[in-house]
Amino acid sequence: GIEAFPRLSLHAQCCVLMLMSVRISSPLPRELLLTLALGQVLSLLICGIGLTSKYLATDYHANTPVFQSFLNYILLFLVYTTTLAVRQGEENLLAILKRRWWKYMILGLIDIEANYLVIKAYQYTTLTSIQLLDCFVIPVALLLSWFFLLVRYKVVHFVGVGVCLLGMGCMVGADVLVGRQQGLGDHKLLGDLLVLAGATLYGISNVCEEFIVKNLSRVEFLGMMGLFGSFFSGIQLAIMEHKELLKVQWDWQIGLLYIGFSACMFGLYSFMPVVIKRTSATAVNLSLLTADLYSLFCGLFLFQYKFSGLYLLSFFIILLGLVLYYSSSTYVAQDPLVYKQFRNAGNPVPDTPNVEPLEPSVTYSSLGQEIEEEPRVRVA
């Protein structure tokens, strides 16, 4: 309180209190490092997914993207859908299906086709093009979060996004310099369009996932993805890939690769909602930009990729962009019915409703009413 500084002038006392409040409200370095580390765990899981897929496709000629996704959805079904089935009350599987079955059906189809389109694009375009165009998911997530989740960003967030994309550009430039152009096909334009379509669907899926895990339940989201994902991917598998499965020369090595892929994919799907709830869909997609670099570093030893100093430079530029993005918190423009204000610096939305009125801490520009970030210090 103000009595703690009896020898200071009134102006000095107010300045000290303002500095203390800013220091308390700012994100702690430990929380920032934890958030960065969580994002890199996701990138490492994607690296594992990419490595196992490359071994299956190049060494064993097993081109089965739908079957690989189907295995992941089956695992989600066995773990999370069955969890919903044994619950009681409003969180039971049947109760959820009665209220929102058609929404989860559409979201499941979006998620399946996003995975399929991006993997399919490797047959038609270059790896460099896929890496570059796959970044389109970031502006998609930004726009959808702005219009549908009512998230408002500050200048530092756009600067952070720009720095991350600059780092990604350095990595693509390094790929060109070392001649790493795997995946070139005969219909490059078609491949590029497939990547853009897949990135758009990824953005839609991630933003919907953010809304669900912050307002409903992580287990509900994963259980519904397991239910509808396994159903529709099973149909797509029977129609499109049954012949490819018959061509696979099954042995213990191929079996281990499929198990490794499924484990990494299941870990990614299970862990991503935790990170999204702590941050946001946009922040997660920025963190995933480093996944290609981890795959590259592994490829230096496994596939004899050529190395360039630009790869290290791009890695640190992306990390710098992430630090800038996480250094400030986002906010919502107004309070929707079920969407509460959240912070991407490490303050997730509580699962139980807050019985006390929330103190406003942002400026609601859409309402035309300016509210102070900190309450004024009143001196008798």
VEXMINU-744176 format. One record per residue (C-alpha): x, y, z; residue in three letters. Coordinates in Angstrom, 2 decimals. Layout:
% residues N
       c1       c2       c3  type
        X        Y        Z   ALA
...
***
This chain:
% residues 380
       c1       c2       c3  type
     0.00     0.00     0.00   GLY
     0.87     3.65    -0.01   ILE
     1.96     3.51     3.62   GLU
     4.98     1.43     2.64   ALA
     6.67     4.57     1.20   PHE
     6.07     7.26     3.85   PRO
     9.14     9.37     2.97   ARG
     8.40     9.62    -0.74   LEU
     6.42    12.38    -2.36   SER
     2.94    11.67    -3.69   LEU
     4.19    11.64    -7.29   HIS
     7.07     9.28    -6.43   ALA
     4.72     6.98    -4.53   GLN
     2.40     6.71    -7.54   CYS
     5.36     5.96    -9.87   CYS
     6.66     3.22    -7.57   VAL
     3.22     1.60    -7.38   LEU
     2.83     1.72   -11.17   MET
     6.24     0.10   -11.68   LEU
     5.38    -2.63    -9.17   MET
     2.07    -3.36   -10.90   SER
     3.73    -3.54   -14.32   VAL
     6.37    -5.88   -12.97   ARG
     3.80    -8.14   -11.36   ILE
     1.50    -8.26   -14.39   SER
     4.26    -8.94   -16.93   SER
     4.94   -12.55   -17.93   PRO
     7.66   -14.20   -15.89   LEU
    10.79   -15.33   -17.74   PRO
    10.26   -18.83   -16.37   ARG
     6.75   -18.96   -17.85   GLU
     8.07   -17.63   -21.15   LEU
    10.75   -20.32   -21.30   LEU
     8.20   -22.99   -20.40   LEU
     5.90   -21.82   -23.19   THR
     8.76   -21.88   -25.69   LEU
     9.78   -25.36   -24.52   ALA
     6.23   -26.70   -24.92   LEU
     6.12   -25.45   -28.50   GLY
     9.44   -27.14   -29.27   GLN
     8.11   -30.45   -27.92   VAL
     5.40   -30.25   -30.57   LEU
     8.04   -29.52   -33.21   SER
    10.05   -32.57   -32.16   LEU
     6.94   -34.75   -32.44   LEU
     6.36   -33.44   -35.97   ILE
    10.02   -34.18   -36.72   CYS
     9.41   -37.80   -35.68   GLY
     6.33   -37.92   -37.90   ILE
     8.30   -36.63   -40.86   GLY
    11.23   -38.99   -40.39   LEU
     9.10   -42.13   -40.11   THR
     7.04   -41.05   -43.12   SER
    10.18   -40.50   -45.18   LYS
    11.57   -43.94   -44.28   TYR
     8.26   -45.58   -45.18   LEU
     7.99   -43.75   -48.50   ALA
    11.61   -43.86   -49.71   THR
    13.06   -47.05   -48.26   ASP
     9.99   -49.28   -48.21   TYR
     7.81   -47.61   -50.89   HIS
     4.80   -47.56   -48.54   ALA
     2.78   -44.56   -49.73   ASN
    -0.11   -44.84   -47.29   THR
    -0.92   -41.38   -45.84   PRO
    -4.58   -42.19   -45.21   VAL
    -3.73   -45.46   -43.44   PHE
    -1.20   -43.67   -41.23   GLN
    -3.80   -41.07   -40.23   SER
    -6.33   -43.85   -39.68   PHE
    -4.04   -45.50   -37.11   LEU
    -3.84   -42.23   -35.18   ASN
    -7.62   -41.74   -35.17   TYR
    -8.10   -45.31   -33.94   ILE
    -5.78   -44.60   -31.00   LEU
    -7.71   -41.42   -30.22   LEU
   -10.93   -43.42   -30.35   PHE
    -9.65   -46.12   -28.01   LEU
    -8.35   -43.64   -25.43   VAL
   -10.56   -40.54   -25.53   TYR
   -13.84   -41.62   -27.13   THR
   -14.14   -44.52   -24.69   THR
   -13.40   -42.07   -21.86   THR
   -16.36   -39.97   -22.96   LEU
   -18.50   -43.09   -23.26   ALA
   -18.08   -44.02   -19.58   VAL
   -18.67   -40.51   -18.27   ARG
   -21.95   -39.52   -16.64   GLN
   -24.19   -36.51   -17.14   GLY
   -23.74   -33.74   -19.68   GLU
   -20.16   -34.79   -20.53   GLU
   -21.23   -38.23   -21.69   ASN
   -20.60   -39.21   -25.30   LEU
   -24.29   -39.49   -26.22   LEU
   -25.13   -36.16   -24.59   ALA
   -22.36   -34.43   -26.58   ILE
   -23.47   -36.05   -29.83   LEU
   -27.07   -34.91   -29.30   LYS
   -25.96   -31.29   -28.96   ARG
   -23.04   -30.93   -31.38   ARG
   -22.65   -34.04   -33.57   TRP
   -22.82   -32.24   -36.91   TRP
   -20.21   -29.65   -35.89   LYS
   -17.71   -32.32   -34.89   TYR
   -18.47   -34.25   -38.07   MET
   -17.52   -31.23   -40.20   ILE
   -14.43   -30.58   -38.06   LEU
   -13.36   -34.22   -38.39   GLY
   -13.62   -34.05   -42.19   LEU
   -11.61   -30.81   -42.23   ILE
    -8.85   -32.35   -40.12   ASP
    -8.65   -35.51   -42.25   ILE
    -8.45   -33.68   -45.56   GLU
    -5.90   -31.17   -44.25   ALA
    -3.51   -34.03   -43.47   ASN
    -4.22   -35.74   -46.79   TYR
    -3.77   -32.66   -49.01   LEU
    -0.40   -31.64   -47.59   VAL
     1.03   -35.18   -47.74   ILE
    -0.35   -35.61   -51.28   LYS
     1.39   -32.41   -52.39   ALA
     4.81   -34.08   -51.97   TYR
     4.11   -36.02   -55.18   GLN
     3.76   -32.87   -57.28   TYR
     5.89   -30.02   -55.90   THR
     9.21   -29.37   -54.17   THR
     9.95   -29.65   -50.48   LEU
    10.98   -25.98   -50.53   THR
     7.62   -24.92   -51.92   SER
     5.78   -27.00   -49.33   ILE
     7.77   -25.46   -46.49   GLN
     7.16   -21.95   -47.78   LEU
     3.47   -22.27   -48.68   LEU
     2.63   -24.24   -45.53   ASP
     3.27   -21.00   -43.60   CYS
    -0.06   -19.81   -45.05   PHE
    -1.67   -21.45   -42.01   VAL
    -0.37   -18.56   -39.85   ILE
    -2.29   -15.69   -41.55   PRO
    -5.34   -17.98   -41.77   VAL
    -5.21   -18.58   -38.01   ALA
    -4.68   -14.86   -37.37   LEU
    -7.68   -13.81   -39.44   LEU
   -10.01   -16.49   -38.09   LEU
    -8.99   -15.69   -34.51   SER
    -9.60   -12.00   -35.16   TRP
   -13.07   -12.40   -36.67   PHE
   -14.48   -15.45   -34.90   PHE
   -12.67   -15.63   -31.55   LEU
   -12.50   -11.81   -31.33   LEU
    -8.82   -11.94   -30.39   VAL
    -7.05    -8.60   -30.68   ARG
    -3.31    -8.38   -31.26   TYR
    -0.77    -5.70   -30.47   LYS
     1.97    -4.38   -32.70   VAL
     4.56    -6.62   -31.05   VAL
     2.54    -9.70   -32.06   HIS
     2.64    -8.75   -35.75   PHE
     6.36    -7.96   -35.45   VAL
     6.92   -11.40   -33.90   GLY
     5.00   -13.09   -36.73   VAL
     7.03   -11.16   -39.30   GLY
    10.32   -12.17   -37.68   VAL
     9.25   -15.86   -37.59   CYS
     8.35   -15.74   -41.28   LEU
    11.70   -14.09   -42.00   LEU
    13.41   -17.00   -40.29   GLY
    11.39   -19.42   -42.38   MET
    12.46   -17.50   -45.49   GLY
    16.10   -17.92   -44.49   CYS
    15.59   -21.67   -44.22   MET
    13.99   -21.84   -47.66   VAL
    16.89   -19.81   -49.04   GLY
    19.34   -22.26   -47.50   ALA
    17.45   -25.14   -49.13   ASP
    17.88   -23.45   -52.51   VAL
    21.61   -22.81   -51.95   LEU
    22.40   -26.41   -51.02   VAL
    20.15   -27.81   -53.77   GLY
    17.74   -29.59   -51.43   ARG
    14.82   -29.89   -53.86   GLN
    13.31   -33.27   -53.04   GLN
     9.81   -34.02   -54.19   GLY
     9.78   -32.22   -57.55   LEU
     7.00   -33.56   -59.74   GLY
     5.42   -32.87   -63.10   ASP
     2.53   -30.69   -61.88   HIS
     4.12   -28.11   -59.57   LYS
     1.16   -25.71   -59.70   LEU
    -1.20   -28.47   -58.62   LEU
     1.10   -29.34   -55.73   GLY
     1.29   -25.71   -54.61   ASP
    -2.50   -25.41   -54.68   LEU
    -2.81   -28.59   -52.62   LEU
    -0.47   -27.12   -49.98   VAL
    -2.44   -23.87   -49.82   LEU
    -5.71   -25.75   -49.48   ALA
    -4.27   -27.99   -46.77   GLY
    -2.83   -25.01   -44.88   ALA
    -6.21   -23.26   -44.98   THR
    -7.93   -26.34   -43.56   LEU
    -5.23   -26.63   -40.89   TYR
    -5.89   -23.03   -39.85   GLY
    -9.64   -23.67   -39.58   ILE
    -9.05   -26.85   -37.56   SER
    -6.59   -25.20   -35.17   ASN
    -8.83   -22.21   -34.45   VAL
   -11.82   -24.49   -33.81   CYS
    -9.61   -26.58   -31.53   GLU
    -8.61   -23.47   -29.60   GLU
   -12.25   -22.50   -29.03   PHE
   -13.20   -26.00   -27.90   ILE
   -10.33   -26.64   -25.49   VAL
   -10.68   -23.21   -23.87   LYS
   -14.43   -23.33   -23.43   ASN
   -15.47   -26.99   -23.41   LEU
   -13.00   -29.82   -22.86   SER
    -9.76   -31.19   -24.26   ARG
   -11.05   -34.76   -23.83   VAL
   -14.26   -33.87   -25.67   GLU
   -12.33   -32.50   -28.64   PHE
    -9.99   -35.49   -28.88   LEU
   -12.82   -37.98   -28.32   GLY
   -14.88   -36.48   -31.14   MET
   -11.83   -36.40   -33.43   MET
   -11.26   -40.07   -32.67   GLY
   -14.89   -40.96   -33.38   LEU
   -15.45   -39.08   -36.63   PHE
   -11.81   -39.23   -37.75   GLY
   -11.63   -43.02   -37.59   SER
   -15.02   -43.36   -39.28   PHE
   -14.37   -41.09   -42.28   PHE
   -10.69   -41.96   -42.69   SER
   -11.68   -45.63   -42.66   GLY
   -14.09   -44.97   -45.54   ILE
   -11.44   -42.99   -47.43   GLN
    -8.89   -45.75   -46.79   LEU
   -11.21   -48.44   -48.20   ALA
   -11.87   -46.37   -51.33   ILE
    -8.44   -44.89   -52.11   MET
    -5.65   -46.92   -50.50   GLU
    -6.69   -50.55   -50.24   HIS
    -4.50   -51.42   -53.23   LYS
    -1.48   -49.59   -51.77   GLU
    -1.81   -51.56   -48.53   LEU
    -1.66   -54.82   -50.47   LEU
     1.64   -53.71   -52.05   LYS
     3.36   -53.14   -48.70   VAL
     6.01   -55.80   -47.95   GLN
     5.23   -56.28   -44.28   TRP
     8.06   -57.10   -41.87   ASP
     9.09   -56.09   -38.35   TRP
    10.95   -52.97   -39.55   GLN
     7.93   -51.59   -41.39   ILE
     5.80   -52.45   -38.38   GLY
     8.12   -50.47   -36.09   LEU
     7.98   -47.48   -38.42   LEU
     4.18   -47.51   -38.41   TYR
     4.22   -47.83   -34.62   ILE
     6.68   -44.94   -34.33   GLY
     4.60   -42.78   -36.65   PHE
     1.39   -43.54   -34.76   SER
     3.05   -42.84   -31.39   ALA
     4.36   -39.44   -32.55   CYS
     1.04   -38.52   -34.16   MET
    -0.93   -39.58   -31.10   PHE
     1.42   -37.59   -28.88   GLY
     1.03   -34.55   -31.12   LEU
    -2.77   -34.69   -31.07   TYR
    -2.87   -35.33   -27.32   SER
    -0.36   -32.63   -26.36   PHE
    -1.31   -29.86   -28.81   MET
    -4.60   -28.96   -27.02   PRO
    -2.59   -28.46   -23.82   VAL
    -0.28   -25.98   -25.55   VAL
    -3.13   -24.28   -27.42   ILE
    -5.05   -23.76   -24.17   LYS
    -1.97   -22.16   -22.66   ARG
    -1.22   -20.00   -25.71   THR
    -3.27   -19.86   -28.93   SER
    -3.61   -21.50   -32.33   ALA
    -1.47   -18.78   -33.94   THR
     1.30   -19.15   -31.35   ALA
     1.39   -22.93   -31.79   VAL
     1.72   -22.66   -35.56   ASN
     4.58   -20.20   -35.11   LEU
     6.33   -22.68   -32.82   SER
     5.91   -25.44   -35.39   LEU
     8.08   -23.53   -37.88   LEU
    11.14   -25.04   -36.18   THR
     9.96   -28.59   -36.94   ALA
    11.52   -28.50   -40.42   ASP
    14.84   -27.47   -38.88   LEU
    14.81   -30.42   -36.49   TYR
    14.07   -32.70   -39.42   SER
    16.98   -31.15   -41.29   LEU
    19.40   -31.67   -38.40   PHE
    18.36   -35.33   -38.21   CYS
    18.68   -35.59   -42.00   GLY
    22.30   -34.45   -41.80   LEU
    23.15   -37.78   -40.15   PHE
    20.46   -40.06   -41.55   LEU
    20.11   -38.90   -45.17   PHE
    23.41   -37.02   -45.75   GLN
    21.77   -33.62   -46.23   TYR
    24.11   -30.73   -46.97   LYS
    24.54   -28.15   -44.21   PHE
    24.41   -24.36   -44.47   SER
    25.00   -21.73   -41.81   GLY
    21.70   -20.16   -42.81   LEU
    19.91   -23.04   -41.11   TYR
    21.26   -22.05   -37.70   LEU
    20.56   -18.40   -38.44   LEU
    16.96   -19.18   -39.37   SER
    16.51   -21.24   -36.19   PHE
    17.56   -18.36   -33.93   PHE
    15.51   -15.85   -35.95   ILE
    12.40   -17.99   -35.46   ILE
    13.11   -18.27   -31.72   LEU
    13.53   -14.49   -31.55   LEU
    10.16   -14.04   -33.26   GLY
     8.56   -16.43   -30.76   LEU
    10.02   -14.48   -27.84   VAL
     8.63   -11.25   -29.28   LEU
     5.20   -12.81   -29.82   TYR
     5.04   -14.30   -26.32   TYR
     6.36   -11.12   -24.66   SER
     2.90    -9.53   -24.63   SER
    -0.58   -10.88   -24.00   SER
    -3.52   -10.88   -26.39   THR
    -7.09   -10.00   -25.39   TYR
   -10.63   -10.29   -26.69   VAL
   -12.48    -7.26   -28.00   ALA
   -15.65    -8.04   -26.07   GLN
   -17.03   -10.81   -23.89   ASP
   -18.91   -13.44   -25.94   PRO
   -21.38   -15.75   -24.25   LEU
   -18.93   -18.56   -23.48   VAL
   -15.52   -17.16   -24.43   TYR
   -13.66   -15.62   -21.51   LYS
   -10.66   -13.33   -21.68   GLN
    -7.42   -15.25   -21.88   PHE
    -3.73   -14.54   -21.85   ARG
    -1.19   -16.22   -24.09   ASN
     1.56   -15.70   -21.54   ALA
     0.52   -18.59   -19.38   GLY
    -2.83   -17.83   -17.73   ASN
    -5.33   -20.37   -19.10   PRO
    -9.05   -19.99   -18.79   VAL
   -10.31   -21.61   -15.55   PRO
   -12.52   -24.65   -15.94   ASP
   -14.96   -23.36   -13.30   THR
   -16.84   -20.10   -13.78   PRO
   -15.61   -17.08   -11.86   ASN
   -18.28   -16.09    -9.36   VAL
   -16.81   -12.62    -8.83   GLU
   -16.99    -9.92   -11.52   PRO
   -13.86    -9.68   -13.63   LEU
   -11.95    -6.44   -13.44   GLU
   -11.47    -5.04   -16.96   PRO
    -7.83    -4.81   -17.94   SER
    -8.00    -3.94   -21.65   VAL
    -9.42    -1.29   -23.90   THR
   -12.64    -2.36   -25.57   TYR
   -12.26    -0.33   -28.73   SER
   -15.29    -1.92   -30.38   SER
   -17.56    -0.51   -27.67   LEU
   -16.08     2.93   -27.86   GLY
   -15.24     2.90   -24.15   GLN
   -11.72     3.25   -22.81   GLU
   -10.93     1.46   -19.57   ILE
    -7.70     1.94   -17.71   GLU
    -5.25    -0.90   -17.51   GLU
    -4.67    -0.31   -13.79   GLU
    -6.98     1.29   -11.21   PRO
    -6.00     4.75   -10.13   ARG
    -4.23     5.17    -6.81   VAL
    -6.54     7.04    -4.46   ARG
    -4.86     9.02    -1.72   VAL
    -6.83    10.44     1.18   ALA
***
